[in-house]
Amino acid sequence: MPLKEWQVVGGPRWVDSARYDIAAKAEGAATGAQLVQMLKALLAERFKLVVHRETQLSPGYGLVVAKGGLKIKPDPVEGEPPRAVPTRGILTYQRAPLTWLPRMLSNVVGAPIIDDAKVTGVYTFKLEWDQAELEPRPLEGDSPPGISAASAPQDAALPSLFTVLQQQLGLRLEPRKVPVDVIVVDHVETPSEID
């Protein structure tokens, strides 16, 4: 699974903006795991990259059941296989477990979300919200990326994601510090050109 921006911490400022094209070729057939090991070795050699993993508290959200309780009912019968499709400003859920929702919403709001709703069963629904409210903005202290429900645009044609979650599903995103598995950059250098 690809790393999210908030899962890489440390290192010099240029790691957020510098881009490099790296061309590499395995000597023969290799498995996915072998290719990952080769990439790690290449980064260590060319960028002098040294990292370690740890868990840190980071600004994010907890997904909780709102006052008034859950507003949707689980699908009662067997049917189509589960499917959840996020697009810009729309999330279509078909017979999918709500345990998938924090990961889906995390991709939408650009911040880690933990599941404190602990809702079981499979559900079908469609959410539409004003995507403009979630355009990237810099982190401010303990605030997670995205936008708070209080600062959502008042004249938008569509409601905010925070409003839609509460009104249609009976769920709420609560800002808080959440544990996140991160990769800490201990050392990295800009690479030299190879002839």
VODO-920686 format. One line per 10 residues: for each residue y, x, z of N, C-alpha, C. Coordinates in nm, 2 decimals, decimal comma. Each point is the difference from the previous one (the first is absolute). Layout:
REM VODO-920686
Y X Z Y X Z Y X Z; ...
REM end
This chain:
REM VODO-920686
-0,12 0,08 0,00 0,12 -0,08 0,00 0,12 0,09 0,00; 0,10 -0,03 -0,09 0,12 0,09 0,00 0,08 -0,01 0,12; 0,07 0,11 0,04 0,08 0,01 0,11 0,13 -0,08 -0,02; 0,05 -0,06 0,10 0,13 -0,07 -0,01 0,11 0,11 0,04; 0,12 -0,03 -0,03 0,11 0,09 0,03 0,01 0,03 0,15; -0,02 -0,10 0,08 0,02 0,02 0,14 -0,12 0,07 0,07; -0,10 0,03 -0,08 -0,12 0,07 0,05 0,01 0,16 -0,02; 0,11 0,04 -0,06 0,02 0,15 -0,01 0,13 0,03 0,07; -0,01 0,09 0,10 0,11 0,04 0,08 0,02 0,15 0,01; 0,12 0,04 0,02 0,03 0,14 0,01 0,02 0,07 -0,13
0,02 0,13 0,00 0,03 0,07 -0,12 0,15 0,00 -0,04; 0,04 0,09 -0,09 0,14 0,01 -0,04 0,05 -0,13 -0,08; 0,13 -0,02 -0,01 0,05 -0,11 -0,07 -0,05 -0,02 -0,14; -0,02 0,12 -0,07 -0,03 -0,01 -0,14 -0,13 -0,07 -0,03; -0,09 -0,01 0,10 -0,13 -0,06 -0,02 0,01 -0,15 -0,04; 0,12 -0,06 0,04 0,02 -0,14 -0,03 0,06 -0,02 -0,14; 0,06 0,10 -0,06 0,06 -0,01 -0,13 -0,05 0,08 -0,11; -0,05 0,12 0,03 -0,05 0,09 -0,11 -0,13 -0,06 -0,06; -0,01 0,02 -0,13 -0,12 -0,05 -0,08 -0,05 0,12 -0,08; -0,13 0,01 0,00 -0,07 0,10 -0,08 -0,11 -0,05 -0,09
-0,02 0,05 -0,11 -0,11 -0,03 -0,09 -0,10 0,11 0,02; -0,12 -0,04 0,04 -0,11 0,09 0,02 -0,11 -0,03 -0,09; -0,04 0,10 -0,08 -0,11 -0,01 -0,09 -0,12 0,08 0,05; -0,11 -0,07 0,03 -0,12 0,07 0,05 -0,12 -0,05 -0,06; -0,10 0,08 -0,02 -0,13 -0,05 -0,06 -0,12 0,06 0,08; -0,09 -0,09 0,03 -0,12 0,04 0,07 -0,09 0,08 -0,10; -0,08 0,10 0,05 -0,08 0,08 -0,09 -0,11 -0,08 -0,06; -0,04 -0,11 0,06 -0,11 -0,08 -0,05 0,01 -0,14 0,06; -0,11 -0,08 -0,01 0,00 -0,13 0,06 0,02 0,01 0,15; 0,07 -0,09 0,06 0,03 0,00 0,14 0,01 -0,14 0,06
-0,05 -0,02 0,12 0,01 -0,13 0,06 0,15 -0,02 0,05; 0,03 -0,12 0,04 0,13 -0,03 0,05 0,03 0,08 0,12; -0,09 0,01 0,09 0,01 0,08 0,13 0,03 0,15 -0,04; -0,07 0,05 -0,10 0,02 0,14 -0,04 0,14 0,02 -0,06; 0,04 -0,10 -0,08 0,14 0,01 -0,06 0,10 0,00 0,11; -0,01 -0,08 0,11 0,09 0,00 0,11 0,01 0,14 0,07; -0,12 0,06 0,02 0,00 0,13 0,06 0,06 0,10 -0,09; -0,02 0,00 -0,13 0,07 0,09 -0,09 0,15 -0,02 0,00; 0,05 -0,12 0,01 0,14 -0,03 0,00 0,06 0,05 0,13; -0,07 -0,01 0,11 0,05 0,05 0,13 0,01 0,16 -0,01
-0,10 0,06 -0,06 0,00 0,15 -0,01 0,12 0,04 -0,09; 0,02 -0,08 -0,11 0,11 0,03 -0,09 0,14 -0,01 0,07; 0,02 -0,10 0,08 0,12 -0,02 0,07 0,02 0,11 0,11; -0,11 0,04 0,06 0,01 0,10 0,10 0,04 0,14 -0,06; -0,06 0,02 -0,12 0,02 0,13 -0,07 0,14 0,00 -0,06; 0,04 -0,10 -0,08 0,13 0,00 -0,07 0,12 -0,03 0,08; -0,02 -0,09 0,10 0,12 -0,04 0,08 -0,01 0,05 0,14; -0,10 0,08 0,03 -0,02 0,05 0,14 0,00 -0,12 0,10; -0,06 -0,11 -0,05 0,01 -0,12 0,08 -0,10 0,00 0,12; 0,05 -0,02 0,12 -0,08 -0,01 0,12 0,04 -0,13 0,07
-0,10 -0,09 0,02 0,02 -0,13 0,07 -0,10 -0,02 0,10; 0,03 -0,10 0,09 -0,10 -0,05 0,09 0,02 -0,15 0,02; -0,11 -0,07 0,04 0,01 -0,14 0,02 0,02 -0,03 0,15; 0,07 -0,11 0,02 0,02 -0,05 0,14 0,04 -0,15 -0,01; 0,00 -0,06 0,12 0,05 -0,14 0,01 0,13 0,00 0,07; 0,10 -0,06 -0,06 0,14 -0,01 0,06 0,04 -0,14 0,00; 0,10 -0,03 0,09 0,06 -0,13 0,01 0,11 0,00 -0,11; 0,01 -0,11 -0,08 0,10 -0,01 -0,10 0,06 -0,14 -0,01; 0,12 -0,01 -0,04 0,06 -0,13 -0,02 -0,09 -0,08 -0,10; -0,03 -0,12 0,04 -0,08 -0,09 -0,09 0,01 -0,14 0,05
-0,11 -0,08 -0,02 0,00 -0,14 0,04 -0,14 -0,03 0,06; 0,00 -0,10 0,08 -0,13 -0,06 0,05 0,00 -0,14 -0,07; -0,11 -0,04 -0,06 -0,02 -0,13 -0,05 -0,05 -0,09 0,11; 0,07 -0,10 0,04 -0,04 -0,09 0,11 0,01 -0,14 -0,04; -0,07 -0,09 0,07 0,01 -0,14 -0,02 0,13 -0,05 0,06; 0,08 -0,07 -0,07 0,13 -0,05 0,04 -0,01 -0,12 0,10; 0,11 -0,03 0,07 0,00 -0,11 0,09 -0,04 -0,13 -0,08; -0,08 -0,08 0,05 -0,04 -0,12 -0,08 -0,14 0,02 -0,06; -0,04 0,12 0,00 -0,14 0,03 -0,05 -0,01 0,01 -0,15; -0,12 0,03 -0,04 -0,03 0,02 -0,14 0,02 -0,13 -0,08
0,06 0,01 -0,12 0,03 -0,13 -0,07 -0,10 -0,02 -0,12; -0,09 0,09 -0,02 -0,10 -0,02 -0,11 -0,14 -0,01 0,06; -0,08 -0,07 -0,08 -0,14 -0,02 0,04 -0,09 0,09 -0,08; -0,11 0,05 0,06 -0,10 0,08 -0,08 -0,06 -0,08 -0,11; -0,04 0,06 -0,10 -0,08 -0,07 -0,11 -0,14 -0,04 0,06; -0,04 -0,12 -0,01 -0,12 -0,05 0,06 -0,13 0,03 -0,07; 0,01 0,01 -0,13 -0,12 0,01 -0,08 -0,01 0,13 -0,08; -0,12 0,04 -0,04 -0,02 0,11 -0,09 0,07 -0,02 -0,13; 0,04 0,11 -0,06 0,06 -0,02 -0,13 0,02 0,14 -0,07; 0,11 0,01 -0,07 0,02 0,13 -0,08 0,00 0,12 0,10
-0,02 0,12 -0,06 0,01 0,12 0,08 0,14 0,02 0,05; 0,02 0,07 0,11 0,13 0,02 0,06 0,09 0,08 -0,10; 0,13 -0,03 0,00 0,09 0,07 -0,08 0,14 -0,01 0,06; 0,08 0,11 0,00 0,14 0,00 0,05 0,08 0,08 -0,10; 0,10 -0,06 -0,07 0,07 0,07 -0,10 0,15 0,00 0,04; 0,05 0,12 0,03 0,15 0,01 0,03 0,07 0,04 -0,13; 0,11 -0,06 -0,02 0,09 0,04 -0,11 0,14 -0,01 0,06; 0,10 0,04 -0,08 0,14 0,00 0,05 0,04 -0,14 0,05; 0,01 -0,02 0,13 0,05 -0,12 0,06 -0,10 -0,11 0,00; -0,13 0,02 -0,03 -0,10 -0,10 0,00 -0,13 0,06 0,06
-0,07 -0,07 0,08 -0,13 0,03 0,05 -0,09 -0,12 -0,02; -0,10 0,02 -0,08 -0,10 -0,11 -0,03 -0,13 0,04 0,08; -0,04 -0,09 0,08 -0,12 0,03 0,09 -0,10 -0,11 -0,03; -0,12 0,04 -0,04 -0,11 -0,10 -0,03 -0,13 0,04 0,08; -0,03 -0,09 0,09 -0,12 0,01 0,08 -0,01 0,14 0,06; 0,11 0,06 0,04 0,00 0,14 0,06 0,02 -0,01 0,15; -0,06 0,10 0,07 0,02 0,01 0,14 0,14 0,04 0,04; 0,06 -0,06 0,11 0,13 0,03 0,04 0,01 0,15 0,05; -0,11 0,06 0,03 0,00 0,14 0,04 0,05 0,09 -0,11; 0,00 -0,05 -0,13 0,05 0,08 -0,11 0,16 -0,01 0,00
0,06 -0,10 0,06 0,14 -0,02 -0,01 0,09 0,11 0,05; -0,03 0,07 0,12 0,08 0,11 0,04 0,01 0,11 -0,10; -0,11 0,04 -0,07 0,00 0,10 -0,10 0,09 -0,04 -0,12; -0,02 -0,13 -0,04 0,08 -0,05 -0,12 0,15 0,00 0,03; 0,03 -0,05 0,12 0,14 0,00 0,04 0,06 0,13 0,03; -0,08 0,10 0,04 0,05 0,13 0,02 0,04 0,06 -0,13; -0,07 -0,02 -0,11 0,04 0,05 -0,13 0,13 -0,07 -0,04; 0,02 -0,13 0,04 0,12 -0,07 -0,04 0,13 0,05 0,07; -0,01 0,01 0,13 0,11 0,04 0,09 0,03 0,15 0,01; -0,10 0,08 -0,04 0,01 0,14 0,00 0,00 0,06 0,14
-0,08 -0,07 0,09 -0,01 0,05 0,14 -0,14 -0,04 0,05; -0,05 0,08 0,10 -0,13 -0,03 0,05 0,00 -0,14 0,08; -0,11 -0,07 -0,01 -0,01 -0,13 0,07 -0,14 0,00 0,06; 0,00 -0,04 0,13 -0,13 -0,01 0,07 -0,03 -0,15 0,02; -0,13 -0,04 0,00 -0,04 -0,14 0,01 -0,02 -0,03 0,15; 0,10 -0,07 0,05 -0,01 -0,06 0,14 -0,02 -0,15 -0,01; -0,01 -0,06 -0,12 -0,03 -0,14 -0,01 -0,15 -0,03 0,03; -0,09 0,10 -0,05 -0,14 -0,01 0,03 -0,06 -0,14 -0,05; 0,04 -0,04 -0,12 -0,04 -0,13 -0,05 -0,12 0,02 -0,09; -0,11 -0,08 0,03 -0,12 0,01 -0,08 -0,01 -0,11 -0,11
-0,09 0,01 -0,09 -0,02 -0,10 -0,11 0,07 0,05 -0,13; -0,03 -0,08 -0,10 0,06 0,03 -0,13 0,10 -0,11 -0,04; 0,11 0,04 -0,07 0,11 -0,09 -0,03 0,04 0,01 -0,14; 0,06 -0,11 -0,05 0,06 -0,01 -0,13 0,15 -0,04 0,01; 0,09 0,08 -0,05 0,14 -0,04 0,00 0,08 0,08 -0,10; 0,12 -0,03 -0,02 0,09 0,07 -0,09 0,14 0,01 0,07; 0,05 0,12 0,01 0,13 0,02 0,06 0,09 0,06 -0,10; 0,13 -0,05 0,00 0,10 0,05 -0,09 0,13 0,02 0,09; 0,06 0,12 -0,02 0,12 0,04 0,08 0,10 0,07 -0,09; 0,11 0,02 0,06 0,11 0,08 -0,06 -0,03 0,15 0,01
-0,04 0,06 -0,11 -0,04 0,14 0,00 0,12 0,09 0,02; 0,12 -0,04 -0,03 0,12 0,08 0,01 0,02 0,05 0,14; -0,04 -0,09 0,10 0,02 0,04 0,14 -0,08 0,12 0,04; -0,10 0,03 -0,07 -0,09 0,11 0,04 0,02 0,13 -0,08; 0,11 0,01 -0,08 0,02 0,12 -0,07 0,01 0,11 0,09; -0,04 0,12 -0,03 0,00 0,12 0,09 0,13 0,02 0,05; 0,00 0,04 0,13 0,13 0,04 0,07 -0,04 0,11 0,10; 0,09 0,09 0,04 -0,04 0,11 0,09 -0,04 -0,06 0,13; -0,09 0,08 0,07 -0,04 -0,04 0,13 0,12 0,02 0,10; 0,01 -0,09 0,09 0,11 0,01 0,10 -0,06 0,01 0,14
-0,02 0,12 0,05 -0,05 0,01 0,14 -0,14 -0,06 0,01; -0,01 -0,10 0,09 -0,13 -0,07 0,02 -0,03 -0,12 -0,09; 0,09 -0,02 -0,10 -0,02 -0,11 -0,09 -0,10 0,03 -0,11; -0,10 -0,09 -0,02 -0,09 0,02 -0,11 0,08 -0,02 -0,14; -0,06 0,06 -0,11 0,06 -0,03 -0,13 0,00 -0,14 -0,03; 0,08 -0,04 -0,10 0,00 -0,15 -0,04 0,13 -0,06 0,07; -0,01 -0,12 0,04 0,11 -0,07 0,05 -0,04 -0,09 0,12; 0,08 -0,03 0,09 -0,04 -0,09 0,11 0,03 -0,14 -0,04; -0,07 -0,09 0,06 0,02 -0,14 -0,03 0,15 -0,04 0,02; 0,06 0,05 0,10 0,14 -0,03 0,03 0,10 0,04 -0,11
-0,03 0,11 -0,07 0,09 0,04 -0,10 -0,04 -0,04 -0,14; -0,09 -0,09 -0,02 -0,04 -0,05 -0,13 0,11 -0,07 -0,07; 0,01 0,01 -0,13 0,11 -0,07 -0,07 0,00 -0,15 0,02; 0,11 -0,06 0,03 0,01 -0,14 0,03 0,01 -0,09 -0,13; 0,04 0,06 -0,11 0,02 -0,08 -0,12 -0,11 0,03 -0,11; -0,11 0,06 0,04 -0,10 0,03 -0,10 -0,07 -0,13 -0,04; -0,04 0,00 -0,13 -0,08 -0,12 -0,05 -0,13 -0,02 0,07; -0,06 0,11 0,04 -0,13 0,00 0,07 0,03 0,05 0,15; -0,08 -0,05 0,09 0,01 0,05 0,14 -0,05 0,14 0,02; 0,03 0,06 0,11 -0,05 0,13 0,03 -0,15 0,00 0,03
-0,06 0,11 -0,02 -0,15 0,01 0,03 -0,02 -0,04 0,15; 0,09 0,04 0,09 -0,02 -0,03 0,14 0,00 -0,15 0,02; 0,09 -0,07 -0,07 0,01 -0,14 0,01 -0,12 -0,07 -0,05; -0,04 0,04 -0,12 -0,12 -0,06 -0,07 -0,13 0,01 0,09; -0,02 0,12 0,06 -0,11 0,02 0,08 -0,01 -0,09 0,12; 0,12 -0,02 0,06 0,00 -0,09 0,12 0,00 -0,15 -0,04; 0,07 -0,04 -0,11 0,00 -0,14 -0,03 -0,13 -0,05 -0,07; -0,06 0,08 -0,08 -0,12 -0,04 -0,08 -0,13 0,03 0,07; 0,00 0,12 0,07 -0,13 0,04 0,06 0,00 -0,01 0,15; 0,11 0,00 0,06 0,01 0,01 0,15 -0,03 0,14 0,05
0,04 0,10 -0,08 -0,01 0,14 0,04 0,13 0,06 0,01; 0,02 0,11 0,07 0,12 0,07 0,01 -0,02 0,15 0,00; 0,10 0,07 -0,06 0,00 0,15 0,01 0,10 0,04 0,11; -0,06 0,06 0,10 0,08 0,04 0,12 0,02 0,15 0,00; 0,13 0,04 -0,01 0,03 0,15 -0,01 -0,05 0,07 0,13; -0,06 0,11 -0,01 -0,05 0,08 0,11 -0,05 0,13 -0,05; -0,02 0,09 0,10 -0,07 0,13 -0,03 -0,15 -0,02 -0,01; -0,05 0,05 -0,11 -0,15 -0,01 -0,02 -0,06 0,13 -0,02; -0,13 0,02 0,04 -0,07 0,12 -0,02 -0,03 0,02 -0,15; 0,03 0,12 -0,05 -0,03 0,02 -0,15 -0,07 0,14 -0,01
-0,11 0,00 -0,08 -0,06 0,13 -0,03 0,09 0,07 -0,10; 0,04 0,12 0,03 0,10 0,07 -0,09 -0,06 0,14 -0,03; 0,06 0,06 -0,10 -0,03 0,14 -0,04 0,13 0,07 0,03; 0,00 0,10 0,09 0,12 0,08 0,04 0,00 0,12 -0,08; 0,11 0,03 -0,07 0,02 0,12 -0,08 0,04 0,11 0,09; -0,09 0,10 0,02 0,04 0,11 0,09 0,07 0,11 -0,07; -0,04 0,02 -0,13 0,06 0,10 -0,08 -0,02 -0,03 -0,15; 0,11 0,02 -0,08 -0,01 -0,01 -0,14 0,11 0,08 -0,07; -0,03 0,06 -0,11 0,10 0,08 -0,08 0,01 -0,05 -0,14; 0,11 0,03 -0,06 0,01 -0,04 -0,14 -0,09 0,10 -0,08
-0,07 -0,05 -0,10 -0,09 0,09 -0,08 0,07 0,08 -0,09; -0,05 0,12 -0,04 0,05 0,08 -0,10 -0,06 -0,04 -0,13; 0,07 0,03 -0,11 -0,05 -0,03 -0,14 -0,13 0,08 -0,03; -0,09 -0,06 -0,07 -0,12 0,07 -0,05 0,02 0,02 -0,15; -0,03 0,12 -0,04 0,01 0,03 -0,15 -0,12 -0,05 -0,07
REM end
